[in-house]
Amino acid sequence: MTSTETRRGAAPRGVEHRSKQRDDIQGLRALAVGLVLVYHLRPTWLPGGFAGVDVFFVISGYLIIGALVNELRRSGRISLVSFYARRARRLLPAATVVLLGVALTTVLLLPVSRHPDVLREVVASALNVQNWQLAIFAGDYANATAEASPVQHFWSLSVEEQFYLVIPLVLILAGLRGARPGRNAFVAVLAITVASLAFSVLYTPLDHTAAYFITPTRMWELGIGGLLAIGLPRLALSRAARLASGWLGLAAVLAAAFLFTTAMQFPGWIALLPVLGTAALLAAGSGMGDGGVSALLARQPLRYLGDISYSLYLWHWPVLVFLMEHLGVTHLPWEWTLAAAAASVALAAASTRLVETPMRHLSPRAAYTAGAAMIAASVLVAAYPWYTAQARIDDLKANAVLGDDHPGALARDPQYPVEVPTASLVPDPVVAGDDIAEAWDDDCGKVAVDREDCWYGPADAPRTMVLLGDSHMTQLSGALIDLAERSGQWRVRMLVHDACPFNAEPLKVAAPDGKQRQNTEPFANCPADDRAKREWILREKPDMVVTAAMTPQVYKEDMNWEWPSYERAVEGYREHLRPMAEAGIAVVGIRDTPRSRPDVLACLIETPGQCDRPRSEAVTPDPVTEAVATLPGGKAVDLTDWFCDADKCPAVVGNVVVYRDNHITDSYASTLVKPLGDALGIERR
């Protein structure tokens, strides 16, 4: 059925007529893509530049829902065939070219270890489910420090397309009820918007990583645009109101861009700032010749950037990711930043002229045929190398067994009896990124105190060890659990929480001006979580508490989080741990593992003899052990010599790959059982 009829009613003033392109909207698109581009190229300049995506959502809802309701009012029906053909003509051609380019470049440029993840995301992007793919995999902290995907940004397109699969049907049903389809459409969109906003506010604090990507938490942003399109003509705003609306809207969008950070629980209620700001800017441009912000947005070159904004959004991120990969850096130098921006604009201009524009005149039948072919091409081109790479990786994992010729850390033991022979590396660097502790596989990397399922070791063991800290405690958990099981005397309870060091002084987000902003707990409410764990420990009195965490330097370099000072970090650990020591609990602090070079696995694949890091760079001051050393009976454990010699910290020790990113591989951790047992005084049977 190509269209659905609705009962016609009188046609009161309806949605704003759009036979003419509004130049201010093109300028607003330019603003949105500019915020995203600057944020990705220089995040410290615009820490909240990701709000440009919210601007796009509101514009899209305003134009698309407005056009659908206009059609409903004008003809009494909505042609689904025509609508989806327009979406295919508008979005698929440029997206397909980018996805094919990414798939081919991935195979040619990236190490095979990254092929499955990137190509899986290419397929997800082609099928418009990239947002759900990211919600599932980005929420896995074990993968949180993995290299950025060149198609990560396709998540927002997936949100839009999922929304537009549903909204025309909702509007058709609304048009079937009563004689006032416009009013019914407004009520239907309002209901979706309110429900989505409520869900976003409630769900974001529970899992802000997934909430950022999934469609139910984002639909309200498109809905706000739709409500504005339907209701704006009835408001009859005065010129003064439109001028004020424009300036207030611009201030709101820019405030979000400059003040928001990735540490905030987003979208939730705070996304109202850029969303309502965009709505205000759209309302400001509803009059003709008003001047103000709308006149500024309608000028060149903003209009031109708006014209190419879709292709610019598509191209800029893979250009940036592949360029950083090629240069082996995580932040581009100035000259390369400018080159990336220029290349992105050039590709966007060419894509708009040579790909987007010619395809907009296809008939609906041709659009569907071409659309199906483009989706199939993207999927097939990515699927075959994805399959072959995954097969190779599965084979390497199956053969990753530690033997006598893979002593790992034990090769550093002065009493190790034989010279380490030359042997293949375990795990192979291609698969080392997946060599994680069992606790992560068991979902025991983020453990609240009320969870009772993250216990390891003999159930009847007479002694209890509790592990506290962030992911750098979890990376050692396999060795400690193995030690407990071999002893037969210890049970281990995981009370770790990724990105939450067991510290009474909360981490804060470092601002571009060198000041600090309160961290809004991106992974959990760390202070409350830590207090609950401390109370449980003091109540249950386990025999031993072991803690470790990333050093302040690692937090600053990898996550841009920091404590007010090193001394405050030491005191924060001491404040949480002192009551335990005074209660007679053995408190052990393990110095953080030495830091690898950022691209350690790629280095091992490409230039394996050049992947060591100077000890002076790899080993940084550790407040955990400094605090524990001052506690009654506290024991500070330093494993550095099991990783490094006097001058350097190698990426491979005893034929075992040490690092998978800033974490050590579980294979290497398993070779630390003896050193840990000796340090903790736990005998192995």
C-alpha positions as CSV (number, residue, x, y, z in Angstrom):
1,M,0.0,0.0,0.0
2,T,1.6,3.2,-1.1
3,S,-0.4,5.6,0.9
4,T,-2.9,5.8,3.7
5,E,-6.0,7.9,3.5
6,T,-7.1,9.9,6.6
7,R,-10.4,11.7,7.1
8,R,-10.0,15.3,6.0
9,G,-10.9,18.1,8.3
10,A,-11.0,21.8,7.9
11,A,-7.5,23.1,7.3
12,P,-6.7,25.7,10.0
13,R,-3.4,27.4,10.1
14,G,-1.0,24.5,10.1
15,V,2.7,23.7,9.8
16,E,5.0,26.3,8.5
17,H,5.1,26.0,4.7
18,R,8.5,24.8,3.3
19,S,8.4,25.2,-0.4
20,K,11.4,27.5,0.1
21,Q,14.6,26.5,1.8
22,R,15.2,28.6,4.9
23,D,18.7,29.9,4.7
24,D,19.0,30.3,8.5
25,I,18.4,26.5,8.9
26,Q,21.4,25.9,6.6
27,G,23.4,28.2,8.8
28,L,22.2,26.3,11.8
29,R,23.3,23.0,10.2
30,A,26.7,24.7,9.7
31,L,26.8,25.6,13.4
32,A,25.9,22.0,14.4
33,V,28.6,20.3,12.2
34,G,31.1,23.0,13.2
35,L,30.6,22.2,16.8
36,V,31.1,18.5,16.2
37,L,34.1,19.0,13.9
38,V,35.9,21.3,16.4
39,Y,35.1,18.9,19.3
40,H,36.6,16.0,17.4
41,L,39.7,17.9,16.2
42,R,40.4,19.9,19.4
43,P,38.2,18.6,22.2
44,T,39.7,20.9,24.8
45,W,38.4,23.9,22.9
46,L,34.8,22.7,22.9
47,P,34.4,20.0,25.5
48,G,30.7,19.9,24.9
49,G,30.8,20.1,21.1
50,F,29.1,16.7,20.9
51,A,25.9,18.7,21.5
52,G,26.0,19.6,17.8
53,V,24.4,16.2,17.3
54,D,21.5,17.3,19.4
55,V,21.1,20.4,17.2
56,F,20.9,18.1,14.2
57,F,18.2,16.0,15.8
58,V,16.0,19.0,16.5
59,I,16.4,20.3,13.0
60,S,15.6,16.9,11.5
61,G,12.5,16.6,13.6
62,Y,11.4,20.1,12.7
63,L,11.8,19.5,8.9
64,I,10.7,15.9,8.6
65,I,7.7,15.8,11.0
66,G,6.7,19.2,9.7
67,A,6.7,18.0,6.1
68,L,4.7,14.9,7.0
69,V,2.0,16.8,8.9
70,N,1.9,19.3,6.0
71,E,1.2,16.4,3.6
72,L,-1.4,15.1,6.0
73,R,-3.2,18.4,6.2
74,R,-2.9,19.1,2.5
75,S,-4.0,15.7,1.0
76,G,-5.4,13.8,3.9
77,R,-2.8,11.1,3.6
78,I,0.9,10.3,3.9
79,S,2.6,8.4,1.1
80,L,4.9,6.0,2.8
81,V,6.5,5.0,-0.6
82,S,7.3,8.6,-1.4
83,F,8.6,9.3,2.1
84,Y,11.0,6.4,2.3
85,A,12.1,7.0,-1.2
86,R,13.0,10.6,-0.3
87,R,14.9,9.3,2.8
88,A,16.8,6.8,0.6
89,R,17.7,9.4,-2.0
90,R,18.8,11.9,0.6
91,L,20.9,9.7,3.0
92,L,22.0,6.4,1.4
93,P,24.3,7.5,-1.5
94,A,26.9,9.5,0.5
95,A,26.7,7.1,3.4
96,T,27.4,4.2,1.1
97,V,30.4,5.8,-0.4
98,V,31.8,6.5,3.1
99,L,31.1,3.0,4.4
100,L,32.7,1.4,1.3
101,G,35.7,3.7,1.7
102,V,36.0,2.9,5.4
103,A,35.8,-0.9,4.7
104,L,38.5,-0.8,2.1
105,T,40.8,1.5,4.1
106,T,40.4,-0.7,7.1
107,V,41.6,-3.8,5.3
108,L,44.5,-1.9,3.7
109,L,45.6,0.2,6.7
110,L,44.5,-1.2,10.0
111,P,46.0,-4.2,11.8
112,V,44.0,-7.4,11.3
113,S,43.2,-7.4,15.0
114,R,40.9,-4.4,14.4
115,H,39.2,-5.7,11.3
116,P,36.4,-7.6,13.0
117,D,35.3,-4.8,15.2
118,V,35.5,-2.1,12.5
119,L,33.8,-4.2,9.8
120,R,31.1,-5.3,12.2
121,E,30.4,-1.6,12.8
122,V,30.3,-0.9,9.0
123,V,27.6,-3.6,8.6
124,A,25.7,-2.2,11.6
125,S,25.9,1.3,10.1
126,A,24.7,0.1,6.7
127,L,21.7,-1.6,8.4
128,N,21.0,1.5,10.6
129,V,21.6,-0.3,13.9
130,Q,25.0,1.2,14.8
131,N,23.6,3.0,17.9
132,W,22.6,-0.3,19.4
133,Q,25.8,-2.0,18.5
134,L,27.7,0.8,20.3
135,A,25.4,0.6,23.3
136,I,26.2,-3.0,23.7
137,F,30.0,-2.9,23.1
138,A,30.9,0.5,24.3
139,G,29.3,-0.3,27.6
140,D,31.9,-3.1,28.0
141,Y,34.6,-1.3,30.0
142,A,37.1,-4.0,29.0
143,N,36.9,-2.4,25.5
144,A,36.6,1.2,26.7
145,T,40.1,2.2,25.8
146,A,40.0,0.5,22.4
147,E,40.9,2.7,19.4
148,A,38.1,4.7,18.0
149,S,36.0,3.2,15.3
150,P,36.0,5.2,12.0
151,V,32.2,4.7,11.7
152,Q,31.3,5.4,15.3
153,H,29.5,8.6,14.3
154,F,27.0,6.7,12.3
155,W,25.1,6.1,15.5
156,S,23.2,9.3,15.1
157,L,22.0,8.4,11.6
158,S,20.8,5.1,13.0
159,V,18.7,6.9,15.7
160,E,17.1,9.1,13.0
161,E,16.3,6.3,10.6
162,Q,14.8,4.2,13.4
163,F,12.7,7.1,14.5
164,Y,11.5,7.7,10.9
165,L,10.5,4.1,10.5
166,V,7.9,4.7,13.2
167,I,6.8,8.3,13.1
168,P,5.0,8.3,9.7
169,L,2.9,5.3,11.0
170,V,2.1,7.2,14.2
171,L,1.0,10.3,12.2
172,I,-1.1,8.1,9.9
173,L,-2.9,6.6,12.8
174,A,-3.4,10.0,14.4
175,G,-4.9,11.3,11.1
176,L,-7.5,8.5,11.2
177,R,-8.9,9.7,14.5
178,G,-11.3,12.6,14.3
179,A,-11.6,15.5,11.8
180,R,-8.5,17.4,13.0
181,P,-5.4,15.5,11.9
182,G,-3.1,18.4,12.8
183,R,-4.2,18.5,16.4
184,N,-4.1,14.7,16.6
185,A,-0.7,14.7,15.2
186,F,0.5,17.2,17.8
187,V,-0.9,15.1,20.6
188,A,0.7,12.0,19.2
189,V,4.1,13.6,18.9
190,L,3.7,15.2,22.3
191,A,3.0,11.8,23.9
192,I,6.1,10.3,22.3
193,T,8.3,13.3,23.3
194,V,7.2,13.3,26.9
195,A,7.6,9.5,27.3
196,S,11.0,9.5,25.7
197,L,12.2,12.5,27.8
198,A,11.0,10.8,31.0
199,F,12.8,7.6,30.0
200,S,15.9,9.5,29.2
201,V,15.9,11.3,32.6
202,L,15.3,8.1,34.5
203,Y,17.6,5.7,32.5
204,T,20.6,8.0,31.9
205,P,21.9,7.9,35.6
206,L,21.6,4.1,35.5
207,D,23.7,3.5,32.4
208,H,24.8,6.7,30.7
209,T,26.9,5.0,28.1
210,A,24.0,3.0,26.7
211,A,21.7,6.0,27.2
212,Y,23.8,8.2,25.0
213,F,23.3,5.9,22.0
214,I,19.9,4.2,22.2
215,T,16.8,5.5,20.3
216,P,14.3,5.7,23.3
217,T,16.5,8.2,25.1
218,R,16.8,10.4,22.0
219,M,13.4,10.4,20.3
220,W,12.2,13.4,22.4
221,E,14.9,15.6,20.7
222,L,13.4,14.9,17.3
223,G,10.0,15.2,18.9
224,I,10.7,18.7,20.1
225,G,11.5,19.8,16.6
226,G,8.3,18.2,15.4
227,L,6.2,19.9,18.0
228,L,7.7,23.2,17.1
229,A,6.9,22.7,13.4
230,I,3.3,21.8,14.2
231,G,2.7,24.5,16.8
232,L,4.8,27.4,15.7
233,P,2.4,29.0,13.2
234,R,-0.3,29.2,15.9
235,L,2.0,31.2,18.2
236,A,2.3,34.2,16.0
237,L,5.5,35.4,17.6
238,S,6.2,39.1,17.4
239,R,9.4,40.4,15.8
240,A,10.8,41.3,19.3
241,A,10.0,37.8,20.6
242,R,11.7,36.2,17.6
243,L,14.8,38.3,18.0
244,A,15.1,37.5,21.7
245,S,14.4,33.8,20.9
246,G,17.4,33.8,18.5
247,W,19.9,35.3,20.9
248,L,18.8,33.1,23.8
249,G,18.8,30.0,21.6
250,L,22.3,30.8,20.4
251,A,23.5,31.4,24.0
252,A,22.0,28.1,25.1
253,V,23.7,26.0,22.3
254,L,27.1,27.7,22.8
255,A,26.8,27.3,26.6
256,A,26.3,23.6,26.1
257,A,29.3,23.4,23.7
258,F,31.6,25.2,26.1
259,L,30.4,23.9,29.5
260,F,29.3,20.3,28.9
261,T,31.9,17.5,29.2
262,T,31.8,13.8,28.4
263,A,31.8,13.0,32.1
264,M,28.3,14.3,32.4
265,Q,25.3,11.9,32.5
266,F,24.0,12.7,29.0
267,P,21.5,13.0,27.5
268,G,19.1,13.1,30.4
269,W,17.6,16.4,31.5
270,I,20.8,18.4,30.7
271,A,20.3,17.8,27.0
272,L,17.3,20.2,27.3
273,L,19.8,23.1,27.1
274,P,21.0,22.5,23.5
275,V,17.6,21.1,22.4
276,L,15.5,24.0,23.6
277,G,18.2,26.4,22.4
278,T,18.0,24.9,18.9
279,A,14.2,25.1,19.1
280,A,14.5,28.8,20.0
281,L,16.8,29.4,17.0
282,L,14.3,27.7,14.7
283,A,11.5,29.8,16.1
284,A,13.5,32.9,15.6
285,G,13.9,32.3,11.9
286,S,10.2,31.8,11.3
287,G,9.7,35.4,10.3
288,M,11.1,37.1,7.2
289,G,13.8,39.8,7.3
290,D,13.9,40.1,11.1
291,G,17.7,40.4,11.3
292,G,19.4,39.2,14.5
293,V,20.8,35.7,14.8
294,S,18.7,34.4,12.0
295,A,20.2,36.9,9.5
296,L,23.7,35.9,10.7
297,L,23.0,32.3,10.1
298,A,21.6,32.9,6.7
299,R,24.9,34.4,5.4
300,Q,27.6,32.8,3.4
301,P,29.8,30.8,4.0
302,L,27.5,29.4,6.7
303,R,24.9,28.5,4.1
304,Y,27.4,26.6,2.0
305,L,28.7,24.7,5.0
306,G,25.1,23.9,5.8
307,D,24.6,22.6,2.2
308,I,27.5,20.2,2.7
309,S,27.0,19.5,6.4
310,Y,25.7,16.0,5.9
311,S,28.7,14.8,3.9
312,L,31.0,16.8,6.1
313,Y,29.6,15.0,9.2
314,L,30.1,11.6,7.4
315,W,33.6,12.2,6.2
316,H,35.3,14.1,9.0
317,W,35.5,11.3,11.5
318,P,37.0,8.5,9.3
319,V,39.5,11.1,8.0
320,L,40.6,11.9,11.5
321,V,40.7,8.3,12.7
322,F,42.7,7.0,9.8
323,L,45.1,9.9,9.9
324,M,45.8,9.4,13.6
325,E,46.3,5.7,12.9
326,H,48.7,6.4,10.0
327,L,50.7,8.9,12.1
328,G,50.6,6.7,15.2
329,V,49.3,9.5,17.5
330,T,46.2,10.0,19.7
331,H,46.1,13.7,19.1
332,L,46.9,15.5,15.9
333,P,49.6,18.2,15.8
334,W,48.5,21.6,14.5
335,E,49.5,21.2,10.9
336,W,47.7,17.8,10.7
337,T,44.6,19.2,12.4
338,L,44.4,21.8,9.7
339,A,45.0,19.2,7.0
340,A,42.3,16.9,8.4
341,A,39.8,19.8,8.4
342,A,40.7,20.8,4.9
343,A,40.5,17.2,3.6
344,S,37.1,16.7,5.3
345,V,35.7,19.8,3.7
346,A,37.1,18.9,0.3
347,L,35.6,15.4,0.5
348,A,32.3,16.8,1.7
349,A,32.1,19.2,-1.2
350,A,32.9,16.5,-3.8
351,S,30.5,14.1,-2.2
352,T,27.7,16.7,-2.2
353,R,28.2,17.6,-5.8
354,L,29.0,14.2,-7.3
355,V,27.1,11.8,-5.1
356,E,24.3,13.5,-3.2
357,T,22.9,15.9,-5.7
358,P,22.6,13.6,-8.7
359,M,20.8,11.0,-6.7
360,R,18.1,13.3,-5.4
361,H,16.1,13.2,-8.7
362,L,15.6,9.4,-8.8
363,S,12.0,8.1,-9.1
364,P,10.7,6.2,-6.0
365,R,11.2,2.8,-7.8
366,A,14.7,3.7,-8.8
367,A,15.4,5.0,-5.3
368,Y,14.3,1.7,-3.7
369,T,16.4,-0.3,-6.2
370,A,19.4,1.8,-5.7
371,G,19.0,1.9,-1.9
372,A,18.8,-1.9,-1.7
373,A,21.8,-2.2,-3.9
374,M,23.8,0.3,-1.8
375,I,23.0,-1.4,1.5
376,A,23.8,-4.8,0.1
377,A,27.1,-3.5,-1.3
378,S,28.1,-2.0,2.1
379,V,27.2,-5.2,3.9
380,L,28.9,-7.6,1.5
381,V,32.1,-5.6,1.1
382,A,32.5,-5.5,4.9
383,A,31.2,-9.0,5.7
384,Y,33.8,-11.1,3.8
385,P,37.0,-9.6,5.3
386,W,35.2,-9.5,8.7
387,Y,34.6,-13.2,8.4
388,T,38.2,-14.1,7.3
389,A,39.8,-11.9,9.9
390,Q,37.5,-13.4,12.7
391,A,38.4,-16.9,11.5
392,R,42.1,-16.1,11.8
393,I,41.6,-14.5,15.2
394,D,39.6,-17.5,16.5
395,D,42.4,-19.8,15.4
396,L,45.1,-17.7,17.2
397,K,43.0,-17.7,20.4
398,A,42.6,-21.5,20.2
399,N,46.4,-21.9,20.1
400,A,47.2,-19.4,22.8
401,V,48.5,-21.8,25.5
402,L,51.2,-21.0,28.0
403,G,53.9,-23.6,28.1
404,D,57.3,-24.1,29.5
405,D,58.7,-21.8,26.9
406,H,56.4,-19.0,28.0
407,P,57.4,-18.2,31.6
408,G,56.2,-14.6,31.4
409,A,57.1,-12.7,34.6
410,L,58.9,-15.6,36.0
411,A,61.7,-15.0,33.5
412,R,62.6,-12.1,35.6
413,D,63.2,-14.3,38.7
414,P,67.0,-14.4,39.3
415,Q,66.5,-18.1,40.2
416,Y,64.7,-19.0,37.0
417,P,66.6,-22.2,36.0
418,V,66.9,-21.9,32.3
419,E,67.4,-19.4,29.5
420,V,64.1,-18.4,27.9
421,P,64.0,-20.0,24.4
422,T,62.8,-18.2,21.3
423,A,59.1,-18.9,20.8
424,S,55.9,-17.5,19.4
425,L,54.3,-14.8,21.5
426,V,51.3,-15.7,23.7
427,P,48.8,-14.2,23.2
428,D,49.4,-13.3,19.6
429,P,49.4,-9.5,19.4
430,V,46.5,-9.8,17.0
431,V,44.2,-11.1,19.7
432,A,45.9,-9.7,22.8
433,G,43.3,-7.0,23.1
434,D,40.7,-9.6,24.0
435,D,42.9,-11.3,26.6
436,I,41.0,-10.0,29.7
437,A,40.5,-11.2,33.2
438,E,37.7,-13.7,33.9
439,A,36.0,-11.2,36.1
440,W,35.2,-9.0,33.2
441,D,33.6,-12.0,31.3
442,D,31.6,-12.6,34.4
443,D,30.4,-9.0,34.6
444,C,32.3,-8.5,37.8
445,G,34.2,-5.4,36.8
446,K,31.5,-3.1,38.2
447,V,30.3,-4.6,41.4
448,A,27.9,-2.9,43.9
449,V,28.0,-4.1,47.4
450,D,24.5,-5.7,47.2
451,R,25.7,-8.2,44.5
452,E,26.4,-11.6,45.8
453,D,27.5,-13.4,42.6
454,C,31.1,-12.2,42.3
455,W,32.8,-14.7,44.7
456,Y,35.7,-16.9,43.7
457,G,37.7,-19.7,45.3
458,P,36.7,-22.6,47.5
459,A,33.2,-22.0,49.1
460,D,34.4,-23.6,52.4
461,A,37.7,-21.6,52.6
462,P,38.2,-20.3,56.1
463,R,39.6,-16.9,55.0
464,T,38.2,-14.0,52.9
465,M,40.1,-11.6,50.6
466,V,38.2,-8.6,49.2
467,L,39.5,-6.8,46.1
468,L,38.8,-3.0,45.9
469,G,39.7,-0.4,43.3
470,D,39.3,0.3,39.6
471,S,40.1,-1.7,36.5
472,H,43.8,-1.9,37.3
473,M,42.8,-4.0,40.3
474,T,40.5,-6.2,38.1
475,Q,43.4,-6.8,35.7
476,L,45.3,-8.6,38.6
477,S,42.2,-10.5,39.8
478,G,42.9,-13.6,37.7
479,A,46.2,-14.1,39.4
480,L,44.8,-13.5,42.9
481,I,41.9,-15.8,42.3
482,D,44.3,-18.5,41.0
483,L,46.4,-18.0,44.1
484,A,43.3,-18.3,46.4
485,E,42.2,-21.5,44.7
486,R,45.7,-23.0,44.8
487,S,46.0,-22.3,48.5
488,G,42.6,-23.8,49.4
489,Q,42.4,-21.4,52.2
490,W,41.0,-18.2,50.7
491,R,37.8,-17.0,49.1
492,V,37.9,-13.8,47.0
493,R,35.1,-11.3,46.8
494,M,35.3,-8.8,43.9
495,L,34.1,-5.3,45.0
496,V,35.9,-3.5,42.3
497,H,34.4,-0.8,40.1
498,D,36.0,0.2,36.8
499,A,37.0,3.9,36.8
500,C,36.3,4.2,40.5
501,P,39.5,4.1,42.6
502,F,38.7,3.4,46.3
503,N,39.4,6.9,47.3
504,A,37.5,9.4,49.5
505,E,38.6,12.3,47.3
506,P,36.5,12.2,44.0
507,L,38.2,12.5,40.7
508,K,37.4,15.6,38.8
509,V,37.4,16.5,35.1
510,A,40.3,18.6,34.0
511,A,39.0,21.7,32.2
512,P,40.8,23.4,29.3
513,D,41.7,26.4,31.5
514,G,43.6,24.2,33.9
515,K,40.9,24.4,36.6
516,Q,38.8,21.4,37.7
517,R,35.1,20.6,37.3
518,Q,33.3,18.3,39.6
519,N,33.2,14.8,38.0
520,T,29.6,13.8,37.5
521,E,30.5,10.1,37.8
522,P,30.5,8.8,34.3
523,F,30.5,5.1,35.3
524,A,28.7,5.2,38.7
525,N,28.3,7.3,41.8
526,C,31.8,6.4,43.0
527,P,31.8,8.2,46.4
528,A,28.4,6.6,47.5
529,D,29.5,3.2,46.1
530,D,32.8,3.4,48.0
531,R,31.1,4.4,51.3
532,A,28.7,1.4,51.0
533,K,31.7,-1.0,50.4
534,R,33.6,0.5,53.4
535,E,30.6,0.0,55.7
536,W,30.2,-3.6,54.5
537,I,33.9,-4.4,55.1
538,L,33.9,-2.9,58.5
539,R,30.8,-4.9,59.4
540,E,31.8,-8.2,57.9
541,K,35.6,-7.9,58.7
542,P,37.2,-10.0,56.0
543,D,40.8,-11.2,56.7
544,M,42.4,-9.1,53.9
545,V,41.6,-6.2,51.7
546,V,43.7,-5.7,48.5
547,T,43.5,-2.5,46.4
548,A,45.1,-1.1,43.4
549,A,44.3,1.7,40.9
550,M,45.5,3.7,38.0
551,T,48.0,6.4,39.0
552,P,47.0,10.1,38.8
553,Q,49.2,10.4,35.7
554,V,47.3,7.6,33.9
555,Y,43.9,9.0,34.8
556,K,45.0,12.4,33.5
557,E,46.5,11.1,30.2
558,D,43.9,8.6,29.4
559,M,40.6,10.0,30.7
560,N,41.4,13.7,31.5
561,W,40.4,13.2,35.1
562,E,42.5,14.3,38.1
563,W,42.6,14.9,41.8
564,P,43.1,18.4,43.2
565,S,46.6,17.3,44.1
566,Y,48.8,14.3,44.5
567,E,48.7,14.8,48.3
568,R,44.9,14.8,48.3
569,A,44.9,11.6,46.4
570,V,47.1,10.0,49.0
571,E,45.0,11.3,51.8
572,G,41.8,10.1,50.1
573,Y,43.1,6.5,50.0
574,R,44.3,6.8,53.6
575,E,40.9,8.1,54.7
576,H,39.0,5.1,53.3
577,L,41.5,2.4,54.3
578,R,42.6,3.5,57.8
579,P,39.4,2.4,59.6
580,M,39.9,-1.1,58.1
581,A,43.5,-1.3,59.3
582,E,42.5,-0.1,62.7
583,A,39.8,-2.8,62.8
584,G,42.5,-5.4,62.4
585,I,42.0,-6.2,58.7
586,A,45.2,-6.7,56.7
587,V,45.3,-3.9,54.2
588,V,47.4,-4.5,51.0
589,G,48.1,-1.9,48.4
590,I,49.6,-3.0,45.0
591,R,51.6,-0.4,43.1
592,D,50.0,0.2,39.7
593,T,51.5,-1.7,36.8
594,P,54.0,0.1,34.6
595,R,52.5,2.1,31.8
596,S,52.8,0.8,28.2
597,R,53.3,2.9,25.1
598,P,49.8,4.0,23.8
599,D,49.9,1.9,20.6
600,V,51.6,-1.2,22.1
601,L,49.7,-3.9,20.2
602,A,50.0,-2.2,16.8
603,C,53.7,-1.7,17.5
604,L,54.1,-5.4,18.3
605,I,52.4,-6.3,15.0
606,E,54.3,-3.8,12.8
607,T,57.7,-3.2,14.6
608,P,58.0,-5.7,17.4
609,G,61.5,-4.8,18.4
610,Q,60.7,-1.2,19.1
611,C,57.9,-1.4,21.7
612,D,59.6,-1.0,25.0
613,R,59.1,2.0,27.2
614,P,61.7,3.7,29.3
615,R,61.3,2.8,33.0
616,S,61.4,6.5,33.9
617,E,58.3,7.1,31.8
618,A,56.4,3.8,32.5
619,V,56.6,4.0,36.3
620,T,54.8,7.0,37.9
621,P,54.1,8.0,41.5
622,D,51.5,5.8,43.1
623,P,49.3,7.2,45.9
624,V,47.8,3.8,46.8
625,T,51.0,2.2,48.1
626,E,52.1,5.5,49.6
627,A,48.9,5.7,51.6
628,V,48.9,2.0,52.6
629,A,52.5,2.1,53.8
630,T,51.5,4.6,56.6
631,L,48.7,2.4,57.9
632,P,49.0,0.1,61.0
633,G,50.0,-3.3,59.5
634,G,49.6,-2.0,56.0
635,K,51.6,-3.7,53.3
636,A,52.7,-2.0,50.0
637,V,53.5,-4.4,47.2
638,D,55.6,-3.3,44.3
639,L,55.6,-5.7,41.2
640,T,57.6,-3.3,39.0
641,D,60.7,-5.5,38.8
642,W,58.5,-8.3,37.5
643,F,57.8,-6.1,34.5
644,C,60.9,-3.9,34.0
645,D,64.6,-4.1,34.1
646,A,66.8,-1.2,35.3
647,D,66.2,0.9,32.2
648,K,63.1,-0.2,30.3
649,C,59.7,-1.9,30.6
650,P,59.3,-4.3,27.6
651,A,56.1,-5.1,25.9
652,V,57.0,-8.8,25.9
653,V,58.5,-10.6,28.9
654,G,59.3,-14.4,28.8
655,N,57.5,-14.7,25.4
656,V,54.3,-13.4,26.9
657,V,52.7,-10.2,25.7
658,V,52.5,-7.9,28.7
659,Y,49.9,-5.3,27.7
660,R,46.7,-5.2,25.8
661,D,46.3,-1.3,26.2
662,N,46.9,0.4,29.5
663,H,45.9,-2.9,31.1
664,I,48.0,-6.0,31.2
665,T,46.9,-9.2,29.5
666,D,45.4,-11.9,31.6
667,S,48.0,-14.2,30.3
668,Y,50.8,-12.1,31.8
669,A,48.8,-11.7,35.0
670,S,48.6,-15.4,35.3
671,T,52.4,-15.6,35.5
672,L,52.4,-13.3,38.6
673,V,50.8,-15.8,40.9
674,K,54.2,-16.7,42.5
675,P,55.3,-13.1,43.1
676,L,51.9,-12.2,44.5
677,G,51.8,-15.3,46.8
678,D,55.3,-14.5,48.1
679,A,54.3,-10.8,48.7
680,L,51.0,-11.7,50.5
681,G,52.4,-14.6,52.4
682,I,49.9,-17.1,50.9
683,E,51.3,-20.5,50.2
684,R,50.3,-22.4,47.1
685,R,49.6,-26.1,47.1
